[in-house]
Amino acid sequence: MFDHVTIRASDREASERFYETVLKTVEIKKTYSGEHFAEWRSFSLAQASDEKPVTRRLHIGFVAPSRELVDEFWRVGTEAGYQDDGAPGPRPQYSPEYYGSFLLDPDGNSAEAVHHEERRAGPIDHLWIRVGDLGASKRFYEAIAPYSGFRLRHEAPDRGTFVGESGSFSVVSGAPTQNLHMAFPAADNATVVSFHRTGVGMGYRDNGAPGERPVYHPGYYGAFVLDPDGNNTEVVNHNR
């Protein structure tokens, strides 16, 4: 499962308003809003900066408890003036019971409400991450799979899908997604260390050595490695 997924917004206030408006329709409530970020359980957003630019070309699917709430997500969003990216309806190309609707957030990322036969533990059902080199991205995420808990389960000519205990993400050929942060939970600090050692040892770019980050909370122990397109992956043990 995802520990957390964070995106950067060009206008945090506008993006926070968008996500608050549409996520409450599928019973995902905002759990925190402070100086540095806003959070809906495992999904969060923060203001972009010169050092941490805007997240673009991401698709994120949120769990909806029913088809009726998928309809409501789209209705409320479009009536509030947000851009339609796909009306409510079945998408049997994904699975027989798949039912979704799609909107664009203020930075053009695709946000979906989805209801289907698979149960998810958290608010995030799936991500689609556009990548410049599909083979390179699959190799990276396969290399960290023992530590992320997401393993390659499905392949197609233009994508690879990694599935965890709850949720999935797909790497998809295209103009790369930019400035996504995706964190995976670990049960102990040793897993965090092994993730970082493996990633850096294979030539991937270090973005933060294993260690405590008390700025988040006491006991927060994480490490960071950049994927081939520069997106920030993390494994974290909260020591709680």
N, C-alpha and C positions, 0 to 999 in steps of 0.2 A: 504494500500500500504506500501511498505518498505520505511523508511526514508533513511537507508543505510545498506549495508551488507559489512562487511570487512573480508578479509582473510589475514593470515600471511604466508609469503613465506620463504623458506629456502635460496633462492637467489633472492632478490627483483629485481635485474636487469634482471635476466633471465625471471622471471614471468611477469614483466612489459613488456618486449619485446614480450612474447607470447600473452598477452592480447591486446597489441597495434596492433600486426599483425593481429589477427583474428577479433577483435571487429570492426575495421574500415571497414571490409567487409560487416557488417550488419548495417553500418551507426551509430555506437555508437562511438563517438569521446572522446578522453581523455580530461577531463576538468581541470585537475590540476596534477602537479607532483612537489613535493617539498622534503624537507629533510626527512620528516617522513612518507609520503605515496604518492601514485598515485591514481587518481580518474577518474572514468568514470560515472559521475552523481551519481547515488545511489550505485554504486559498487566501492569498493576501495581495495587496497592491501598495506601491509606494511611489513617491514622486521621482521622476527621472532627473538625471543631472548630467553634467559633462562627463563625469567618470562612469556613470551607470545610465546609459541612454535608454530610450523608449523601447519597450517590447513590441515587436511587430511580427505579423504573419504567423501568429499562433492560433490554433483552434483548441478550445477547451469545452468539454462536455460536462454538464452538471446533472446530477441525479435528480429526477422528478419522481415523486411517489405515484403518479397516475398519468394517464393520457390527458385527462381533463386539465391537469396543472401544466402539462406541456403546452396546451392550447392557451392557457392563461398567461404563461411566460411571454409568448409571442404577442398576444393581444395587448397586454399592458405595455410591453416594450414599444410596439409600433404606435400605439395611441399616445405614448409619451414623446414620440418624435424620433425614436431610434430606428436605424436602417434595417430593413428586412434582409435576411440572408438565406431564407428558406422557410416557407410556410409550414405549419404543423401537418404531419402526415406520416404514414408508414415509410420506412426505408428498408425494404426486404433485402437489398443488396448487402446490408450489414448483418442482419439476422432476421429470422421469420417474425419475431415479435417487436422489432425495433420501431420506435415511434419518436420522432424528434421535431424540434423547431429551432430556428437559427436567427440570431441578430448580430449586428456588428457593434462593437464597443466604440468609444470615441476615437480610439487610435486604429480602428480598422481590424482588430482581432475578432475572430468568429467565436461567439458564445452560443452554446447550445443547451437546451433542456432536453433530456432524453429519458424515456421509460422503456425498459425491455426486460427480458426474462431473467437476466442475471442480477443478483442482489449485490449492492455495493455498501461497504461499511462507512465510507466518508462521502462528502459532498461532490468530490470529483470522480466522474465516471471514467473519462479518458482524455488524453491529449493527442493532438496531431502536431508534430514538430517537422517543419520543412527543413530539408538538409541539402547541402550542395553536392555531397558525394555519398550516395546511399551505402555503398560497401564500407567506406571508412566509418560512417556512423554506426552501422550494425556491428562492426568489429569493436568499436569503443564500448557500446552498451552491452555487448556480450562479455567483454573483459571485466566489466564492473558488476555483472549480474550476480555473482556470489555474494556481493555486499549490498546491492540495491534490492534484491528479492524479485526483480522483474526479469523474466527469461524470454528469449525469442520463441514464440509459439506459432506464428503465422507469417508466411512470406508471399509476396507478389512481385511482379517485375518492378513496380514503382514504390514499394513500401516493405517495411518489416514491423511487426507488431510484437511488443514486449508485454507480457501479462504477469501481474502479481496476484497476491491473495485477494486483493480488492482493487480493481481499477486496471487500466492499461495505458500504454502510450505507443504511438506509431511514429516511426521516422519515415518521411515521405519525400520523394524527390521533388525539388522545386527551388525557387528562390528562398534561401535559408531564413528560418525564424531567427529573430535577433533578440538577445538580451533576456532570455528566460532563465529563471532560477528554479531548479527542481531538486528537492531534498528527500532522502529516503531514511527511514528510521533504522537504528541499530540497537541491539540488546546489550552491547558492551563496548567499552572504549577500544578493545583490540580489533574489532571489526572496522571501526573508523580508521585505525592505523593501517590495517591491511588494504583497505580501499585506496587510501592515498598512496601507499607504497606501490601497489599494483599499477595504478594509473600513471604515476610519474615514472615508474620503472619501465613502462612501455612507451615512453616518449610523449605522453600527453601533458598538457601544460598545468603546472601547479597554480592554484589560485588561493591557497591558504593551507598551511601545514596543520596536522592534528593538534588540537589543543582546546582548552576551555575558552569559552566566549561568555564571560559573566555579564556582558552588556545585554544579552538576551535573558538569561536567568542563571542563578547559581547552579553549577553542575552541567551546563550546556557544553558538550564536547563534540566538536565537528571538524571536518576537513573538506577541502574543496578542490575539484579538478575541472578544467574546462574541456568540453566536448570538441570535436573537430570544427564546429562552426562557432566556437567561442561562448556557448551557453554554459552556465555555471551549474555543475552537479555537486551535490553534497551528500555525505552520509553523516548522521548525527545520532548521538546517544544523549538523551536528556538526563540520565542518572536520577530518575525519579522513582 
